[in-house]
């Protein structure tokens, strides 16, 4: 058992900070990579505004391969690359590298799904008004898909919380590290339970925030 409640609270607070740092940093960089990939997947499809069959197929293969590798295996396999990028193979900052690599293909598929939900009539209307392909991407595809993209962002963020907990198993820090070191190796059930409760609350808060933001900016919900 830990010495007292304040010691447990301090440890959980520190772990929460590490998990939030890994999750939100990885989410940001995953969208930096995944958003363009998802947009390219949509605009290069045979029926879209910039059809390119070979490019579309190649991007699909890259995304599918990235999504097929289990995170725990990917994390270990990327340790040399992680050391090259950040100078070390363990710790919260090091964990961001495999988290981004794992999440970027997932984000690309989420973005692709969001953009494909767009009414084709909106794109045709933009074409009729003389919009270029880039104008359609920046002023039609992305703005019209923002509510769906935000909801997809909640799924990505929550998924990365789970991944960051797994990363704690090999020294990434955060709540996962606390659960492994104290709850598993030292058989301290109170720490394990508290860690799970914090993670559940964190997921619920993040989901509620994303849902609220998406609802606020969704034009369809305003007209209902």
N, C-alpha and C positions, 0 to 999 in steps of 0.2 A: 504494500500500500504506500502511496505517496504520503509525505509528512503531514500535510494539511491541505485544506481546501484552496487556500490562496496560492499554494505552490502548483496545484493542479490547474487552477484557473490561469495562472501566468504561463504555464507550459502550453495549454490549449490555445491561448491567445497568440503566443509566438508561432505555434503550428498553423493556426488560422491565417496569420499574416503571410507565412511562407506559401501556403496553398493558394491564397488569393493572388499573390505575386506571380506564381507559376501559371495559374489559370488565365488571368487577364492579359499577361504579356504574351502567352502562347496564342490566345484567341486573337489578339491584335495582329500578330505576325502571320497567323494562319489565314486571316482574311486578306492580308497584303498579298499573299501568294494565291490563295484559293479563289478570291473574287475574280481576278482576271482570267483564271483558268475556267471558271464556270461560265463567264461571259463568252469566252472564246468557244466553249462547247456549244453554246446556244447559237451564236451568230454564224458558226461555220457548218451547222447542220444543213443537210440538203435542201430543206424547205425554208431556210432562214434568209437573212439579208446579205450574207457574205458566204455563200456555200463553198466549202472546200472539203471534199470527201476524205482525202488522205490526212489532212490536218485534224479533222474531226475524229477520225479513227485512231490516230496516234495519241491524241489527247485522252481519248477514252481508255486506251490501254494503260497509259501512265497513271491515270486516276484509279483504275481498277486494281492495278498492281499495288499501288500505295495503300489502298483500303483493305487489301487481302492479307497484309502482314500483321499478325498479332502485336499489340503494342509492347508487351514485355520483351518479345524477341527483337523487335525493331530498336528498342531502347538500348539493349545490350550490343546489338550489331553496330549501332551508331556511336559507341563510346569513342573510337579513334577520331571520327569526324567531329564529335562534340569537343574533344580535347583540342582539336585544331581550331575550332571556331572560338571557344571561350577560354581555352587554356587549362581546363580541368574536366574531369569526367563525372564528378559528383557535386551535389549541392543544388539548390533551387535554380540558379542561373543555368547550370549545365542541363538540367532537366527540360528547360524550355526548348532546346534544340530538337530532341526527339518528339516532344509534344507538338511542335509546329509541323514537323515532317509527317506525323501521324494524322494531324487534324486538317492540313491543307487539302488533301484529296476529298475528305469528308465535306469540307466547306464548299469545294468546287461542285460536288453533287447537289448540295443544298441550294446553292446559288442557281445551278442549272434548273432544278425543280421549280424554284421561285419564279424565274424568268419565263419558263414555259407555261406558267399559269396565266400569263398576260394575254388579254384578248387580242387576237390577230388584227381585229378591226382598228385598234388604236395604232398599230404599226402602219397599216395601210393608209390611215388618215394622215399620218406624218409624212409618208411617201408622197401622197397626193399634194401636200403643201410644199413639196420640194426639199424635204429634210434629207441631209446626207446620212450615210451609214453611221458615222460617228455621232452625229446629232441624235439619231434614233437611239443609239446606245446610251448616251449621256442624258438625254432629255425625255426619253420614253421608257426604255427598258428599266433602267435603274430607279428613277423616281417612282414609277408606277408599282414597282415591286418592293418598295421599302418596308411596308408592313410585314410581308411574307419573309423578307430577309431578316427582319428583326426577330420574328418568331423562330426562324432557323438559327439565329445567333444564340437564342436561349438554349437550344438543343446542343449546339456546339460547345457552349460554355459549360453546361452541366456535364457533358461527356468528358470534357477536359478536367473537370474536378475529379471524376473517377479515375482518369488516367494519371493525374498528379498523385492521387493516393497510391496507385500501383507503383509509381516512380519512387515513393518513399521506401519501398522494399529494398532498393539498392542504393540508399543514401542520398535521396533527393531532398529530404527534409519534409516539412509540412505535416499535416494531420496524419497522412499515411505512415510516415516514419514513426510518429508517436504511437499509433495503433500497433505497429509491428514490434517496436522495441519494448514497450511496456505491456500492452495488452496481450501480445502473443508470446514473446520470449520470456517475460517475467510473470506471466499468468495473472496480471492485474486486471481483473474483469471490470472494475470501476472505471479505469482509464479507457478501456475499449468501448464501454457503453457511452461514456461522455463524448468520445471522439465520434461515434456514430450519430449521437444526438446533434452535435455541432454540424456535421456534414448534412444531415437531413434538414436542419433549419436553414443552412446556407443555400441548399438547392431550392427550397421553398421560396426563400426571399428573392433569389435571382430569377426564378420562374415568374413570380408575381410582378417584379419590376419590368421584365421584358414584355409580359402580357399587357401591362398598363400602358407602356410606351407605344406598343403596336396599336392598341385600341385608340389611343389619343390621336394618332396620325393616320389611321385608316379611314379614308373617305367613305367607304361603304358603311361603316358603323355609324358615321355621322348622319347618314341619310336614312337609316332604318327608323 
